[in-house]
Amino acid sequence: MTWNYRILEHKNADGSSWFAIHEVYYNEAGTPESCSLEPCFAHGDDTEGLITDMNYMMQALNKPVLSYNQFGNK
C-alpha cells in the first residue's frame, strides 16, 4: 500500500465546503481507498525534515481535489 498527501473537500451541513490536506492511501491498483480521519500538519525532526514534509504537501496542490466523503467518512 502506498500513500501521499492530497487535498480533500469537506462538506458542511449547509452545503458549503472547506478544504484540508490529508494522507490518502492507495490499493495495489493505485486507486485511493482510505484517508486519515483528521487533516495533516507539516512536521519534522528538524527544519530540513519540516521543509521536506512541506514540499510533499505542496505536491498535493498539483493533483485533483478528492472528496472526504468518498472514503465513507462523514
Buried (B, 14 or more C-beta within 10 A) or exposed (E): EEBBBBBBBBEEEEEEEEEBBBBBBBEEEEEBBBBBEEBBEBEEEEEEEEEEBEEBBEEBEEEEEBEBEEBEBE
